[in-house]
Amino acid sequence: MNVYTTDKIRNVVLLGHGGCGKTSLAEAMAYLGGITSRMGKIADGNTLSDFGKEEQKRQISISTSVIPIEWDGVKINLLDTPGFFDFAGEVEEAASAADAAIIVISGKAGIEAGTKKAWDLCEKYKLPRFVFVTDMDLDNASFKQVVEAMTDLYGKKMAPFHLPIRENEKFVGYVNIISETAHRWQGKDVVDCEIPEYNKPNLQLYRDTLMEAVAETSEEMMERYFGGEVFSEAEIRSALRTNVMDGSLVPMSMGSSILCQGVYTLLDDIVKYFPSPENRECAGINLKTNEIFHADYDFSKAKSAFIFKTIVDPFIGKYSLIKVCSGVLKNDDVIYNNDKDVEEKIGKLYILTGNKPTEIGELHAGDIGAIAKLTAARTGNTLSTKATTIKYGSADIPVPYTYMRYKPKNKNDVDKISQSLQKMTHEDLTLKVVNDAENRQTLLYGMGDLHLEIAASRLLNEYKVEIELVKPKVAFRETIKKNSDVEYKYKKQSGGHGQYGHVKMRFSPSGDMETPYVFEQEVVGGAVPKNFFPAVEKGLQESVLKGPLAAYPVVGVKAVLYDGSYHSVDSSEMAFKMATTQAFKKGFMEAGPILLEPIVSLKVTVFDEHTGDVMGDLNKRRGRVLGMNPVTGGKQTIEADVPMMELYGYCTVLRSMTGGSGEFSYEFSRYEQAPNDIQTKEVEARAAKVAENSSED
């Protein structure tokens, strides 16, 4: 592929709901751009974008892929993103590297939850955007309905550039609103035709909207418009480009990706209306001077780039996908990674087309490419030079809240599983491994159940290790509500020296739920010598790790050693530790033991129409709704306190209730006494486990 200068580059991200046709559109663009000789199909598993085995098996996009297309002397770096919400991290990474977006909407399905999320993402990253309505070859597909729905949502800035021509319920051509011409498809060719009568009212309506937008670009244009002058096509296109770039106008077009209709004009429009990187701002911090470094994709400034995505594949190796922010990056350049404090030499630069790397000599500011085998580099890192060390902000990666416990199917694979998961977490920042030592379990966090299921499947198919995903144990705690006074005498005689330790202890609630125990001694007259006090405390330390009630960690207990006895020969630290352990068990169970469950502060953001369903569901989960706060876009944030154990599977339920539009987050708040039925169930489960272990012995 040729080397392109900044003004000849367009970085475009494809956004939209899962299954709306982004990958098919990317395939049609690649075919027209001459990358492929025939269009791949998702059903056949041979598209450029969905190259992963999991993607081909499930027929969905799981990770972002880059497809560079050469069109009319311009390089279009197309970023095809997943539409399913479990892979939102991939979408954020792609949006952070893009300069413009195409929101893809199925003409049959219409506006979906993913459409609105795509729009919100464009607003967040201030991306100029097009809307492309696909599936126009299908029955019941309606461009007009999508236009009306988008206008209802986002106002008059929605501006159709084309209208569909239908004959006998078939999609046969389009009307160009700017040039006021009509065109039909005849095989692979496009021929001119008459504008159908049924198109003329909408043509006039939409053209008036466009002309108003053109007039608003300057006072001179406004005067000419009100003076009744007709703008030339060149003037219209120039003004519309200004409107598109500042986001005051969002063009709408349509076509069929499968039939490759409407895609040619879309590629033309990308080149004509979308900004090159030189029209976008980009700033970081110069760590040498602590001043703002205005990179602004200027090729003449010091070299810098940021890694927006990492690919770690057992078959093709590791690639760091970069966007060059300033300067010109070349083969054999030495770059400095401030985040890792490492200087590395770039062996070779690549352009990735899906998973196919092509070597390239240099990448200019604003271009997207890849570097292989940067060992220390991670997603979000900035690459620059030691002389001018720059740091850019990284993408806003969503926090994963869905988790499951995982167990290796083969215990010999523990290390290999750990290493494989580490590679996967380098590639996917929304996948996290957490070691829950207190409950002796390892947790895998992701964006949803599908995300975790795919992670397990990838481990099996790509890394040849198998894990089992099971329901995680809840981090209960044990404490006491009452006081108790107990004694325990540990005495053993087995020839020679015996064992003797005798303690009298009081147990009561300490009131401090942050601390397992508080130990005090009130021994008078040396009934228990001071040198045995540490042994008594050690007995307490070990006892609170697994409580007597259901083997959960103990909190909030005050233990007072006030009396006891010893034997001048047989007493030992071991004996007093054992005596304390038994005294603790007895005293704990006599002091009104209770189980505490973790409570989280939950925030659920949903559209107004879903608030009733969500609050009803939270009540079923023993949640206490604390209030609702309105947020922009016709949404409400519901705040509630909910037991942690009741949130298992919540992600799937919330998406089902809200059509995928609901979002939630939570953080640990406190511990509260668990209801009696839950405590009884946990105690019985503990007893059953003890009985099972005894029978095995």
LOLO-960450 format. One line per field, with one value per residue (C-alpha): x, y, z. Coordinates in nm, 3 decimals. Layout:
% residues N
c1 = c(X:...) .
c2 = c(Y:...) .
c3 = c(Z:...) .
END
This chain:
% residues 697
c1 = c(0.000:0.113:0.228:-0.033:0.012:-0.216:-0.452:-0.516:-0.632:-0.981:-1.020:-1.378:-1.540:-1.848:-2.096:-2.439:-2.652:-2.545:-2.657:-2.734:-2.489:-2.157:-1.937:-2.130:-2.090:-1.715:-1.697:-1.877:-1.640:-1.336:-1.469:-1.526:-1.183:-1.023:-0.897:-1.097:-1.204:-1.533:-1.740:-1.717:-2.027:-2.076:-2.264:-1.964:-1.715:-1.492:-1.522:-1.212:-1.331:-1.448:-1.130:-1.136:-1.258:-1.512:-1.643:-1.679:-1.846:-2.095:-2.133:-2.087:-1.804:-1.614:-1.318:-1.248:-1.068:-0.903:-0.955:-0.759:-0.927:-0.770:-1.037:-0.996:-0.638:-0.738:-0.673:-0.983:-0.893:-1.218:-1.263:-1.530:-1.657:-1.873:-2.236:-2.302:-2.275:-2.041:-1.767:-1.816:-1.445:-1.352:-1.590:-1.444:-1.091:-1.193:-1.383:-1.077:-0.873:-1.137:-1.194:-1.547:-1.818:-2.079:-2.379:-2.527:-2.900:-3.099:-3.385:-3.593:-3.512:-3.503:-3.370:-3.233:-3.059:-2.719:-2.811:-2.860:-2.541:-2.352:-2.488:-2.391:-2.040:-2.009:-2.116:-1.861:-1.570:-1.711:-1.710:-1.866:-2.101:-2.309:-2.609:-2.618:-2.944:-2.870:-3.086:-3.280:-3.314:-3.529:-3.908:-4.052:-3.728:-3.817:-3.569:-3.843:-3.930:-3.564:-3.529:-3.840:-3.732:-3.382:-3.528:-3.762:-3.464:-3.197:-3.374:-3.337:-2.965:-3.061:-3.025:-3.099:-2.860:-3.045:-3.394:-3.468:-3.636:-3.856:-4.036:-4.256:-4.137:-3.774:-3.492:-3.373:-3.208:-3.178:-3.238:-2.944:-3.091:-2.789:-2.770:-3.145:-3.077:-3.201:-3.000:-3.079:-2.868:-2.831:-2.609:-2.287:-2.354:-2.543:-2.755:-2.946:-3.325:-3.625:-3.711:-4.029:-4.331:-4.364:-4.009:-4.065:-4.244:-3.976:-3.701:-3.821:-3.865:-3.519:-3.351:-3.498:-3.349:-3.008:-3.026:-3.109:-2.801:-2.588:-2.722:-2.635:-2.264:-2.206:-2.386:-2.312:-2.473:-2.772:-2.824:-2.800:-3.045:-3.305:-3.239:-3.363:-3.025:-2.954:-2.626:-2.396:-2.334:-1.970:-2.085:-2.339:-2.085:-1.825:-2.075:-2.211:-1.858:-1.825:-2.161:-2.070:-1.729:-1.868:-2.151:-2.434:-2.546:-2.568:-2.612:-2.830:-2.782:-2.900:-2.824:-2.775:-2.439:-2.516:-2.593:-2.319:-2.574:-2.529:-2.181:-1.996:-2.161:-2.094:-1.721:-1.731:-1.907:-1.650:-1.376:-1.578:-1.729:-1.535:-1.234:-0.879:-0.681:-0.531:-0.879:-0.896:-0.735:-0.504:-0.321:-0.111:0.130:0.499:0.645:0.975:0.816:0.475:0.314:0.035:0.173:-0.053:0.022:-0.278:-0.152:0.127:0.392:0.658:0.644:0.825:0.722:0.443:0.169:-0.068:-0.160:-0.538:-0.563:-0.355:-0.391:-0.242:-0.304:-0.142:-0.122:-0.022:0.160:0.131:0.053:0.017:-0.230:-0.125:-0.247:0.033:-0.039:0.258:0.567:0.638:0.706:0.955:1.105:1.399:1.292:1.376:1.069:1.026:0.732:0.705:0.431:0.670:0.994:1.126:1.303:1.246:1.343:1.062:1.156:0.893:0.575:0.264:-0.077:-0.329:-0.617:-0.821:-0.551:-0.330:-0.020:0.146:0.483:0.502:0.799:0.646:0.329:0.245:0.068:-0.297:-0.244:-0.329:-0.090:0.064:0.396:0.480:0.642:0.661:0.708:0.634:0.368:0.005:-0.318:-0.333:0.046:0.200:0.502:0.730:1.101:1.317:1.398:1.029:0.839:0.463:0.166:-0.182:-0.504:-0.628:-0.976:-1.248:-1.274:-1.598:-1.572:-1.673:-1.929:-2.035:-1.822:-1.806:-1.580:-1.359:-1.201:-0.947:-1.078:-0.724:-0.534:-0.204:-0.317:-0.333:-0.015:-0.096:-0.448:-0.302:-0.056:-0.323:-0.566:-0.290:-0.243:-0.618:-0.644:-0.364:-0.581:-0.916:-0.909:-1.267:-1.161:-1.016:-0.890:-0.932:-0.793:-1.044:-0.812:-1.062:-1.312:-1.045:-1.177:-1.053:-1.297:-1.322:-1.483:-1.635:-1.902:-2.168:-2.235:-2.158:-1.822:-1.721:-1.851:-1.642:-1.333:-1.370:-1.423:-1.114:-0.904:-1.010:-0.979:-0.679:-0.476:-0.580:-0.676:-1.023:-1.195:-1.535:-1.739:-1.953:-2.156:-1.918:-1.924:-2.059:-1.816:-2.025:-1.888:-1.966:-2.007:-2.191:-2.476:-2.454:-2.198:-2.059:-1.828:-1.650:-1.355:-1.165:-0.897:-0.672:-0.505:-0.318:-0.095:0.090:0.403:0.683:0.582:0.207:0.011:-0.176:-0.346:-0.642:-0.818:-1.125:-1.248:-1.531:-1.658:-1.871:-1.943:-1.662:-1.874:-1.590:-1.686:-1.362:-1.148:-1.175:-1.114:-0.995:-0.789:-0.748:-0.621:-0.722:-0.532:-0.453:-0.187:-0.014:-0.287:-0.171:0.192:0.256:0.470:0.158:-0.046:0.093:-0.010:-0.363:-0.375:-0.236:-0.522:-0.765:-0.590:-0.635:-0.991:-1.129:-1.014:-1.291:-1.576:-1.756:-2.096:-2.040:-1.660:-1.665:-1.421:-1.514:-1.544:-1.637:-1.551:-1.393:-1.209:-1.094:-0.868:-0.936:-0.829:-0.695:-0.423:-0.098:0.135:0.497:0.611:0.331:0.212:0.330:0.243:0.083:-0.140:-0.264:-0.323:-0.535:-0.724:-0.801:-0.920:-1.168:-1.278:-1.342:-1.562:-1.763:-1.787:-1.875:-2.163:-2.299:-2.292:-2.575:-2.375:-2.510:-2.415:-2.345:-2.396:-2.228:-2.451:-2.363:-2.468:-2.620:-2.686:-2.906:-2.951:-3.251:-3.499:-3.803:-4.035:-3.833:-3.810:-4.119:-3.996:-3.648:-3.769:-4.009:-3.723:-3.498:-3.768:-3.769:-3.393:-3.439:-3.317:-3.402:-3.458:-3.311:-3.415:-3.411:-3.218:-3.302:-3.015:-2.995:-3.159:-3.484:-3.318:-3.330:-3.059:-3.210:-3.001:-3.054:-2.888:-2.892:-2.745:-2.446:-2.574:-2.892:-2.696:-2.587:-2.709:-2.837:-2.665:-2.868:-3.197:-3.146:-3.069:-3.376:-3.600:-3.465:-3.396:-3.023:-3.033:-2.999:-2.662:-2.557:-2.263:-2.208:-1.958:-1.934:-2.113:-2.124:-2.221:-2.569:-2.724:-2.846:-3.208:-3.265:-3.349:-3.021:-2.822:-2.987:-2.911:-2.543:-2.505:-2.668:-2.442:-2.140:-2.259:-2.318:-1.966:-1.812:-2.011:-1.900:-1.534:-1.570:-1.718:-1.433:-1.177) .
c2 = c(0.000:0.355:0.598:0.871:1.221:1.356:1.543:1.221:1.017:0.954:0.756:0.631:0.409:0.199:0.205:0.057:-0.207:-0.572:-0.731:-0.400:-0.473:-0.302:-0.595:-0.648:-0.277:-0.297:-0.600:-0.413:-0.116:-0.344:-0.511:-0.178:-0.060:-0.359:-0.531:-0.845:-0.997:-1.123:-1.016:-1.239:-1.339:-1.353:-1.684:-1.832:-1.703:-1.544:-1.168:-0.953:-0.810:-1.120:-1.323:-1.474:-1.832:-1.725:-1.454:-1.700:-1.960:-1.718:-1.493:-1.174:-0.922:-0.957:-0.725:-0.410:-0.466:-0.217:-0.224:0.040:0.122:0.330:0.543:0.832:0.902:0.891:0.625:0.543:0.359:0.180:0.061:-0.209:-0.242:-0.500:-0.406:-0.629:-0.446:-0.708:-0.565:-0.196:-0.162:-0.242:0.028:0.290:0.211:0.246:0.572:0.721:0.662:0.779:1.124:1.052:0.788:0.610:0.500:0.198:0.133:-0.156:-0.019:-0.315:-0.312:0.070:0.258:0.021:0.061:0.033:0.319:0.556:0.436:0.497:0.852:0.916:0.789:1.029:1.314:1.207:1.205:1.498:1.290:1.416:1.143:0.998:0.770:0.484:0.290:-0.059:-0.366:-0.155:-0.464:-0.634:-0.625:-0.376:-0.175:0.195:0.478:0.733:0.582:0.584:0.950:1.048:0.852:1.005:1.354:1.301:1.201:1.446:1.732:1.907:1.834:1.503:1.564:1.293:1.311:1.043:0.897:0.536:0.446:0.136:-0.057:-0.360:-0.351:-0.380:-0.132:-0.030:0.313:0.643:1.017:1.248:1.542:1.771:1.734:1.668:1.371:1.010:0.693:0.323:0.013:-0.203:-0.491:-0.331:-0.006:0.305:0.481:0.809:0.805:1.029:1.128:0.935:1.150:0.997:1.117:1.480:1.605:1.458:1.573:1.933:1.903:1.759:1.991:2.294:2.162:2.130:2.477:2.628:2.455:2.587:2.942:2.932:2.880:3.254:3.589:3.623:3.286:3.383:3.705:3.521:3.255:3.513:3.699:3.393:3.298:2.933:2.798:2.604:2.235:2.314:2.583:2.346:2.067:2.305:2.449:2.106:1.983:2.266:2.168:1.800:1.867:2.090:1.842:2.082:1.852:1.472:1.335:1.029:0.786:0.433:0.121:-0.253:-0.387:-0.739:-0.609:-0.344:-0.070:0.281:0.195:0.360:0.695:0.646:0.608:0.921:1.110:0.996:1.153:1.470:1.549:1.382:1.562:1.450:1.432:1.776:1.920:1.762:1.868:1.642:1.742:1.575:1.674:1.735:1.560:1.749:2.094:2.003:2.212:2.116:1.961:2.053:1.762:1.830:1.562:1.791:1.594:1.858:1.816:1.560:1.198:1.069:0.807:0.628:0.261:0.238:-0.142:-0.453:-0.781:-1.086:-1.389:-1.734:-1.765:-1.418:-1.287:-0.951:-0.626:-0.282:-0.079:0.286:0.622:0.864:1.198:1.400:1.359:1.070:0.724:0.513:0.165:0.135:0.445:0.429:0.514:0.574:0.441:0.665:0.452:0.156:0.359:0.155:0.256:0.017:0.002:-0.035:-0.332:-0.290:-0.089:-0.260:-0.184:-0.442:-0.546:-0.755:-0.994:-0.966:-0.749:-0.559:-0.391:-0.016:0.218:0.504:0.634:1.004:1.198:1.095:0.752:0.420:0.126:-0.144:-0.233:-0.595:-0.738:-0.430:-0.645:-0.390:-0.189:-0.197:-0.040:0.326:0.374:0.674:0.632:0.933:1.019:1.066:1.418:1.514:1.282:1.307:1.158:1.134:1.049:0.694:0.577:0.570:0.193:0.079:-0.102:-0.471:-0.559:-0.911:-1.186:-1.561:-1.798:-2.011:-2.347:-2.530:-2.860:-2.997:-2.886:-2.917:-2.631:-2.367:-2.186:-2.209:-2.072:-1.782:-1.697:-1.728:-1.505:-1.250:-1.231:-1.198:-0.916:-0.728:-0.749:-0.682:-0.423:-0.507:-0.859:-0.883:-1.163:-1.114:-1.347:-1.359:-1.510:-1.477:-1.704:-1.916:-1.849:-1.687:-1.456:-1.360:-1.020:-0.912:-0.691:-0.963:-1.338:-1.368:-1.196:-1.449:-1.742:-1.634:-1.589:-1.950:-2.069:-1.882:-2.040:-2.383:-2.324:-2.089:-2.170:-2.537:-2.508:-2.555:-2.375:-2.418:-2.105:-2.142:-1.920:-1.730:-1.763:-1.456:-1.285:-1.332:-1.242:-1.380:-1.186:-1.199:-0.999:-1.108:-1.167:-1.499:-1.620:-1.953:-2.155:-2.433:-2.662:-2.829:-3.128:-3.420:-3.681:-3.927:-4.023:-3.778:-3.413:-3.353:-3.057:-2.820:-2.488:-2.341:-2.017:-1.829:-1.576:-1.331:-1.258:-0.958:-0.743:-0.490:-0.262:-0.235:-0.424:-0.327:-0.532:-0.908:-0.896:-0.690:-0.875:-0.765:-0.941:-0.879:-1.164:-1.102:-1.269:-1.454:-1.716:-1.723:-1.612:-1.316:-1.522:-1.719:-1.409:-1.408:-1.775:-1.685:-1.407:-1.640:-1.879:-1.591:-1.490:-1.839:-1.878:-1.564:-1.676:-1.940:-1.876:-2.155:-2.072:-2.129:-2.101:-1.735:-1.471:-1.327:-0.952:-0.732:-0.958:-0.847:-1.121:-1.074:-1.324:-1.276:-1.600:-1.950:-2.174:-2.332:-2.620:-2.545:-2.841:-2.928:-2.581:-2.457:-2.200:-2.476:-2.580:-2.227:-2.167:-2.485:-2.392:-2.046:-2.194:-2.420:-2.144:-1.917:-2.176:-2.233:-1.865:-1.754:-2.001:-1.899:-1.527:-1.511:-1.574:-1.410:-1.404:-1.068:-1.016:-0.752:-0.465:-0.259:0.088:0.032:0.290:0.193:0.434:0.366:0.550:0.689:0.420:0.143:0.285:0.101:-0.240:-0.181:-0.071:-0.366:-0.601:-0.438:-0.493:-0.864:-0.862:-0.725:-0.387:-0.059:0.217:0.540:0.778:0.874:1.149:1.268:1.268:1.402:1.215:1.125:0.894:0.838:0.709:0.488:0.458:0.162:-0.052:-0.417:-0.735:-0.843:-1.199:-1.072:-0.913:-1.245:-1.250:-0.890:-0.775:-1.015:-0.935:-0.557:-0.578:-0.794:-0.545:-0.239:-0.374:-0.340:0.031:-0.003:0.045:-0.019:0.023:-0.054:-0.028:-0.202:-0.012:-0.213:-0.539:-0.605:-0.898:-1.162:-1.282:-1.600:-1.816:-1.726:-1.783:-2.123:-2.221:-2.127:-2.308:-2.620:-2.604:-2.581:-2.879:-3.083:-3.006:-3.107:-3.433:-3.499:-3.445:-3.674:-3.955:-3.922:-3.953) .
c3 = c(0.000:-0.072:0.194:0.250:0.384:0.656:0.421:0.226:0.526:0.666:0.990:1.006:1.270:1.192:1.483:1.541:1.708:1.690:1.362:1.186:0.902:0.988:0.885:0.560:0.480:0.550:0.320:0.040:0.081:0.071:-0.244:-0.420:-0.302:-0.477:-0.160:-0.237:-0.567:-0.420:-0.122:0.182:0.377:0.753:0.716:0.530:0.787:0.521:0.584:0.633:0.966:1.149:1.122:1.472:1.516:1.777:1.543:1.257:1.480:1.637:1.329:1.531:1.564:1.891:1.839:1.637:1.308:1.074:0.697:0.501:0.169:-0.109:-0.276:-0.515:-0.400:-0.032:0.230:0.436:0.758:0.832:1.193:1.210:1.568:1.751:1.810:2.111:2.442:2.593:2.372:2.451:2.537:2.176:2.053:2.291:2.169:1.805:1.866:2.040:1.723:1.473:1.326:1.201:1.229:1.021:1.228:1.053:1.091:0.946:0.734:0.853:1.227:1.255:1.559:1.827:2.162:1.994:1.757:2.050:2.218:1.892:1.877:2.240:2.167:1.873:2.101:2.362:2.116:1.910:1.592:1.267:1.150:0.868:0.908:0.658:0.637:0.510:0.423:0.173:-0.051:0.215:0.228:0.478:0.492:0.519:0.478:0.545:0.885:0.992:0.882:1.078:1.388:1.384:1.332:1.628:1.841:1.724:1.551:1.218:1.187:1.023:0.648:0.388:0.091:-0.107:-0.150:-0.251:-0.580:-0.555:-0.826:-0.754:-0.393:-0.508:-0.437:-0.786:-0.755:-0.573:-0.605:-0.528:-0.334:-0.385:-0.764:-0.804:-1.029:-1.025:-1.091:-1.139:-1.107:-1.414:-1.312:-1.195:-1.380:-1.267:-1.529:-1.515:-1.501:-1.437:-1.081:-0.988:-0.901:-0.552:-0.469:-0.567:-0.248:-0.020:-0.256:-0.224:0.154:0.218:-0.035:0.144:0.470:0.304:0.150:0.492:0.635:0.349:0.401:0.771:0.703:0.647:0.638:0.266:0.195:0.411:0.211:-0.119:0.003:0.108:-0.218:-0.404:-0.554:-0.642:-0.507:-0.737:-0.661:-0.569:-0.324:-0.172:-0.123:0.023:0.271:0.362:0.437:0.689:0.844:0.862:1.017:1.293:1.363:1.280:0.998:0.987:0.633:0.586:0.302:0.227:0.030:0.037:0.149:0.025:-0.327:-0.299:-0.375:-0.238:-0.110:-0.399:-0.324:0.049:-0.019:-0.235:0.044:0.303:0.090:0.018:0.357:0.637:0.789:0.745:1.072:1.002:1.060:1.407:1.733:1.931:2.248:2.516:2.790:2.726:3.030:2.996:3.026:3.182:2.909:2.671:2.353:2.060:1.828:1.598:1.359:1.238:1.046:1.121:1.500:1.719:1.662:1.885:1.871:2.105:2.120:2.093:2.071:2.122:1.934:2.107:1.892:1.937:1.558:1.429:1.739:1.914:1.733:1.889:1.681:1.680:1.562:1.479:1.649:1.521:1.306:1.070:1.212:1.015:1.024:1.267:1.465:1.835:2.043:2.414:2.615:2.921:3.079:3.098:3.102:2.810:2.491:2.199:1.835:1.581:1.369:1.102:1.058:0.928:0.788:0.908:0.685:0.925:1.048:0.740:0.798:0.512:0.563:0.507:0.515:0.712:0.870:0.859:1.134:1.152:0.999:1.163:1.153:1.368:1.531:1.599:1.913:2.136:2.445:2.718:2.535:2.643:2.518:2.623:2.626:2.447:2.219:2.164:2.184:2.491:2.375:2.360:2.592:2.540:2.726:2.569:2.747:2.693:2.591:2.854:2.899:3.069:3.404:3.401:3.670:3.566:3.716:3.761:3.944:3.723:3.794:3.579:3.440:3.471:3.782:3.595:3.366:3.643:3.535:3.165:3.226:3.423:3.144:2.874:3.063:3.113:2.734:2.684:2.940:2.756:2.444:2.613:2.892:2.997:3.094:3.446:3.669:4.045:4.310:4.597:4.860:5.147:4.977:4.806:4.455:4.135:3.960:3.594:3.533:3.201:3.045:3.038:3.036:2.663:2.716:2.984:2.781:2.480:2.701:2.820:2.463:2.341:2.615:2.493:2.118:2.101:2.410:2.454:2.821:2.966:3.250:3.411:3.490:3.802:4.032:4.264:4.639:4.815:5.055:5.371:5.715:6.061:6.384:6.720:6.873:7.239:7.513:7.630:7.906:7.848:7.959:7.792:7.928:7.673:7.835:7.680:7.841:7.623:7.814:7.889:7.867:7.830:7.697:7.926:7.853:8.036:7.946:8.066:7.813:7.752:7.401:7.299:6.990:6.932:6.713:6.458:6.143:5.970:6.213:6.268:6.644:6.937:7.202:7.562:7.874:8.233:8.396:8.763:8.972:8.693:8.644:8.282:8.240:8.009:7.776:7.674:7.576:7.217:7.184:7.290:7.031:6.765:6.842:6.785:6.460:6.317:6.446:6.280:5.933:5.919:6.158:6.349:6.198:5.823:5.775:5.662:5.796:6.135:6.206:6.500:6.794:7.121:7.313:7.673:7.847:8.219:8.386:8.342:8.471:8.365:8.443:8.509:8.296:8.051:7.946:7.606:7.344:7.137:7.427:7.493:7.121:7.103:7.420:7.275:6.944:7.121:7.358:7.060:6.887:7.203:7.300:6.945:6.915:7.256:7.175:6.918:6.599:6.281:5.916:5.751:5.377:5.158:5.046:4.737:4.629:4.286:4.014:3.720:3.428:3.206:2.986:3.167:3.031:3.196:3.550:3.679:3.561:3.698:4.042:4.060:3.981:4.243:4.507:4.419:4.475:4.830:4.710:4.883:4.627:4.766:4.490:4.123:3.946:3.592:3.340:2.986:2.701:2.876:3.125:3.499:3.731:4.002:4.318:4.547:4.813:4.706:4.859:4.649:4.615:4.446:4.158:4.011:3.649:3.673:3.353:3.137:3.313:3.285:2.913:2.861:3.049:2.866:2.518:2.583:2.671:3.050:3.221:3.579:3.813:4.178:4.459:4.794:5.070:5.395:5.563:5.702:5.886:5.639:5.665:5.868:5.566:5.396:5.716:5.768:5.408:5.440:5.775:5.629:5.324:5.554:5.761:5.446:5.322:5.656:5.650:5.290:5.378:5.682:5.473:5.220:5.500) .
END
